[in-house]
Amino acid sequence: MIERPSLHALAVFRAVIEHGTMTAAAEAEGISQPAISAQVKVLERYYGTALLQRTGRGVAPTATGQVVADHARRILALADELDRLVHDLEGLKHGRLVIGASSTVGEQFLPAHLGRFHAAYPGIALEVQIGNTGEITAAVVARELDFAFVGRPPEDDQLIAEPVFADQVVAFVAPGDPLLRDVPLSPATLSGRQYVLRERGSATRDLALHCLAAAGCEPAHVIELGSNEAVKRAVEAGLGIGLLSTHAIEAERLAGLLADLPITEWECGRSFWLIRRRDRVLTRAEQAFLALLPR
């Protein structure tokens, strides 16, 4: 009977799928390319079918290979969770905390809390993954993250969500924009203009569009960019009206690089949400981190 594949073989296969080539996977895993190939062959021999197919730029999973890759991610995430639970029994002197955050909360709110936690528990390694709300929520569902902070509550019964930070989405422009001559502006004045927003999947983008619609503002055109920094740079360059968290533009506001654009009766508040899997038991490290958050 062929022995079941090891966690190492699954980790190697995951690396091949994520990096797209044997060479890149070997570099990422710190082993030779022949060793990568050998582990893939172990999996193919066990499952009795090809798991990879050649493409013009490298390799891609077959239909069966994609199933193996998806389950490998889940199995490895569970193995990591087990490691953290075992380390948990040793107290808070060792271990690892894997946290996710959407862009705004990860850039503006989380660093201070990470600093406080590290000062209190220097033996706990911290790993933070930042993406848009959709990406981070999916990673929590897949057990790739212990918990996360996102811009909207998830519609998934597998997750628990609670509000933790208050925020406000504001409109802003470059300091010399002619619109600043007549502030505050009525919502109707801002219809038919160009706006600069985050990409699809971003909770900030969804809320901004909702608030524009509620105020009766109809954008003539929307530029979508993949990060807060990209949105700010585009607005600085005069490409339109930006909409982001008020905290995201604080430094540029103080430096005179961006200016708030007051709008009458503008209401665009929200909370950031702590999300975690309903079926996960919080480790002591996770409990200690969450105890530092404002409630």
C-alpha positions, 0 to 999 in steps of 0.5 A: 500500500502506498503511504499517504503523502506528508504535510511537506508534500502538500506544502510543496504542491501548494507552493508550485500552484501559488508560484506557477513554476517549479523553479519559483517554488523551489526558491520559495521553499528553499529546496532544489527543483528536483526535490520539488518534482519528487514531491509532486510525483509522490502525490501523483503516484498516490492519487493515480493521476496527473496533477499538473499540466504544462502552460506557456509560462510554467505549470497549472493544476489539472482539475484534480490538481486544483482539488488537491491544492484547495484541500492542501491549503485547508489541511496545512491551515489546520496543521498550523492551528494545531501547532498554535494550540499546542504552543498555547499550553506553554503560555505566552512565551512562544507561538505565532499569531496570524492576523488579517486586515483590510487595507484601511484598518491594516494601515491606520488602526492595527499598527499601534495595537501590534506594537502594544501586543509585541511589547507585552508578549515579545515571544509571540511572532506576529504575521499580518496579511493585508488585502481588500475585505473580500480577500481577507474574509475568504482567507478567514473562512479558509482558515488561513488567518486566525482572525481579521479586521475588515470593513463590512460584516460578512454574510457567512454563517461560518463567521462571527463578527463584532464591531471594533473601530469607528470610521468615517469615509470623507471626500477630498481633493488636491489643495488647489482644486476650484471646488474648494472655493465654494465649500460646503458643497451641496450633493447635487453640485458633485454629480457629473464629476470624476471620482477616484475610488478603491477597487472592486471587493473593497468595503471602502469602495462599496460604502463610498458608492452607497453614500454617493447614491444616498446623497444623490451624487451621480459620478460621470466617471470612476477611476478604480485603484488597488490601494489607498496610496494609489487613490491618494496619489491620483487625487494629488495629481488632480484626477478627481474627487477621492473617497477614503477613510478620514484616517487614511488621509490624515498625514496628507491633510497635515502636510497640505497635500490633500484637502477635505471637501465638505459636503452638506448633509454628508453621512458616511460612517461605518465600523470596522469588524473583527471576524473569526471562524465560529468553530475555532477556539481562541488560543491564549495569544489570540485572547491576549491580543483581542483584550488589548482592543478598545470595546 
